[in-house]
């Protein structure tokens, strides 16, 4: 099975969510609004080629402060 997961790290904790969860699409819309520096094509980049593991940093708070 091919599934996209997001690992969100914050304040010493983390949250893992995946595309099969209810509200996934709404979450992505809100994420893009709140973090406009995230490449809007990130999803397209991750899904090709299918079934290949890829890890991408969508947003890095440390880098955004510089």
C-alpha positions as CSV (number, residue, x, y, z in Angstrom):
1,X,0.0,0.0,0.0
2,X,1.2,3.5,-0.9
3,X,0.4,6.1,1.7
4,X,1.6,9.6,2.4
5,X,2.5,10.4,6.1
6,X,3.3,13.8,7.6
7,X,5.4,13.9,10.7
8,X,4.9,17.3,12.4
9,X,7.5,18.1,15.1
10,X,6.7,20.9,17.5
11,X,7.9,22.1,21.0
12,X,9.5,18.7,21.9
13,X,6.6,16.6,20.6
14,X,5.4,15.3,17.3
15,X,2.2,14.3,15.5
16,X,2.0,11.8,12.7
17,X,-0.9,11.9,10.3
18,X,-1.6,10.2,7.0
19,X,-3.7,10.6,3.9
20,X,-6.4,8.0,4.9
21,X,-7.5,10.1,7.9
22,X,-10.8,12.0,7.8
23,X,-10.0,15.6,7.2
24,X,-6.7,15.1,5.4
25,X,-7.6,17.3,2.5
26,X,-8.9,20.1,4.8
27,X,-5.7,19.8,6.8
28,X,-3.6,20.3,3.7
29,X,-5.6,23.3,2.6
30,X,-5.2,24.9,6.0
31,X,-1.5,24.0,6.1
32,X,-0.9,25.7,2.8
33,X,-2.7,28.9,4.1
34,X,-0.7,29.0,7.3
35,X,2.6,28.1,5.7
36,X,2.6,29.7,2.3
37,X,6.3,29.1,1.8
38,X,5.6,25.3,1.4
39,X,6.0,24.4,-2.2
40,X,2.4,23.9,-3.5
41,X,3.7,21.0,-5.7
42,X,5.1,19.0,-2.7
43,X,2.5,16.3,-3.1
44,X,3.2,15.8,-6.8
45,X,6.9,15.5,-6.0
46,X,6.4,12.9,-3.3
47,X,4.1,10.6,-5.2
48,X,6.5,10.0,-8.2
49,X,7.6,7.4,-8.7
50,X,4.8,5.4,-6.9
51,X,5.7,3.2,-4.0
52,X,9.2,4.7,-3.6
53,X,10.0,6.0,-0.1
54,X,10.7,9.7,-0.1
55,X,11.3,12.1,2.8
56,X,11.0,15.9,2.3
57,X,11.1,18.8,4.8
58,X,8.1,21.0,4.0
59,X,8.8,23.6,6.6
60,X,11.7,24.3,8.9
61,X,11.0,26.9,11.5
62,X,14.8,27.4,12.1
63,X,15.4,28.1,8.5
64,X,12.4,30.5,8.2
65,X,13.8,32.7,11.0
66,X,17.0,33.4,9.1
